[in-house]
Amino acid sequence: MKMLVGLGNPGKKYENTKHNVGWMLLDAIADKLGNSEGWRKCGKALVVESRLGAEKLILVKPLTYMNLSGEAVGPLVNWYKLDTGDVMVAHDDMDIPVGTIRIRKKGSAGGHNGIKSLLQHLPDENFARIRIGIGRPLPGWSVVDHVLAAFNEDQRPLVDESVKYLIPAVECIVTNGIDFAMNKYNPQKQKKEKSAWKKEQAGDRDDDE
């Protein structure tokens, strides 16, 4: 059994904001699994129970607002008797460009208040992170203004594409494990650039010798 938590804020005015990309991914997955109308309230969250192959998958949207996400997720993890390693969390990330994704096995909060709250209510940090890039605030914008604003018309197609890309990535995590999914779905550009740099340096050394 696995749990996928999408971080976001409840209410109509927040549904298309950058802070709610986690909910956008959950809606897309629920639709793919044919459960888009099956959300029910459970504790302080909305929940849908689905299946991916032989594995049960629980989709969770906390209703506590972002900064208190752990108050919804902690009790549900206990209720379903899950280890933190069975939990995946999809959330927005300002440190990567709009439309870029990163999958991580575990880690610190990195300044994200939703993740901070989860760390306060879960036994450890060993839950997978599915990070969806929203980019940095515009000059003169506060972080709050940025995360609570909607994507502009140029950004939204990039976000939609990243959500589409992550649907099979989530399926891969559930069926094949986080390590396999990280190797398959994380962008490889940095590794390629680093490899090219090493080759270039090696070539320079050969010339010098």
N, C-alpha and C positions, 0 to 999 in steps of 0.2 A: 504494500500500500504506500502511495506517495501523496504528498500534499503540495500544491502549487498556490502560493499566496501572491496576489497582485496588490501592490500598495497604491493607495489613492485616497481621495476624499469623496464622501457621499454627497449627493445633491446635484441637481440639474446644472447649476452654474459652474461646477467643477469638471463635468464629464469630458470636455474636450481640451482640458488644460494639460500642460507638460507634466505636472505632478501625477497625472492619472494614466500614464502610458502602461503601467502595470495592469490596470483594469482593462485597458484596450486589448492587451494580449489575452487576458482571461476571457473576454467576450468573444474574441476570434476563435479561441480553442473550444469554448463551449458550443459555439456555432458549428465548428468542424465536427464535434462529437455528437451533434444533434440534441444538445441540452440547453439551448439558449433561453428557453422558457422555463427551465427547471430550478431557478434560483429560489432558495428558501432561507428564512432567517434562522440562524443557529447561534445562540449567545449574542455576541456583539459583532456578528459578521453575516454576510450572505454566503451560502454554500451550495455547490452542485457536486453530486457524486457521479462519476463516470467511470469508464473502463478504457484502458489502452491495451489491447491484447488481453493477456492474462492478469494484468496489473490493475488494481483499483486506483483511480486518481481523484483526489478531492480538490476542487477549486474553491478558493477562499478570497472574498473581498471584505476586508475589515471595514466596519462602519463607525469606527471611533475617531476618524480624522487621522491624518498621517502621523502626527507626533505621538499618538497613543496606540499605534498599530499593535504593539505587543500585548495590550490588554485583551485584544480579540483573539490573537493567534496563540498565545501561550495556553489558555484553557482548551482550545481545540486540539492542539498537539497532545495534551494530556488525555483528552476525551477519546481520541482515536488511538492512544497508546503508541505514538510514533517516536522514533529517535530523531534528533535534529538532522541527521544525515538523510532522512527521508523527506525533508522539507526543501522546497525550492522557493525563492522569493524574486519576483520580477519587480523592478523599480526603475525610476528615472535616474540619470546620472549626468551631472553637469560637466564632468571631467572628460567626457568623450563627445565627439561631434554629433550633431543631429543625424539620426538614422544609423549610427554605428552601434554595434552590440558587442558585449563582452560577457562571457560565461566564466564564473569563478567558483571554485570548490568551497571556499570559506573566506573569512577575512574580517577586518574591522569595519566600523561604521563608515569610515571615510567622510565624516561630516554630514551624513544623511540622517535626518532625525527619525525617519521611519525605521531604519535599520538599528539606530541607537535604542529605540523602544523595544524592538524584537530581542536585542541582546540582553535587555533588562529582564525579560520574561521567559527566555529560553535557557536551558542549562549551559549551552556553549555556543560557539560561533560556527559550528560545523554544518551550516545549511548553505546550499548552493545559491549563488547570486546570479540572476539574469539581468544584466545592466543594459538599459536602453538609453542611448545618448540623447540629450536635449541641448547640449552646447552651453556656452557661458552667457551670462546676462549682457545685454547691450550696454554701451557706455551710459552711465547715469541711472541705470536700472538697479534696484535692489534685488537680492536673491529671491525674496518673497514675490516681488512683482514679476520676476522671470518665471518662476515655477507655476504661478497661478494664472499665467497668460496662455492663451491658445496658440497653437502653431500657426505660422503665417502660411500663405498659399504656396510658397516655395518649399516650406519644410514638411507640410503634411504628407505629400507623396513619399518622401523619404521615410517618415515614421511608419506609414502604412506598409511600405516595402519591408522595413525591419521587423514589423509584427508578423508579416507573412513568412519571412525567413525563419522566425523563431518557432513557428508551429511545429515543423519537423524536428527542430532542435530539442524542444521539450519532449517530444515523443522519443527522441534518441536518449535523452537523460533517463527517462522512465524505463525504457526497454534494454538499454545497453550500458547505462551508468554515466556518471558525470565526466570521468576522465576521457572516455571515448568521445562524448559529445563536445568537450572542450577542444580536442584535437581536430574534430571534423568541422565544427562550426565557428570557432573563434577566427577572426581575421588573421591572415598570415603575412600581411604586408610588412610589419616591423621585422619579422624573422627574415624575410627575403631581403629587406634592405640591409640588415645587419650582416647577412651572409655575403651580399654583394660587396659591402664595405671591407669585409675580411679578405675577400678575393683580391680586391683592389690593393689592399695593403700588402698582401703576399706578393703581388706582381711588382710593386714598388721595391720590395726587399730584393726580389730576384734581379731587378735592374741594377740595384746598387751593388750586388755581389758580382 
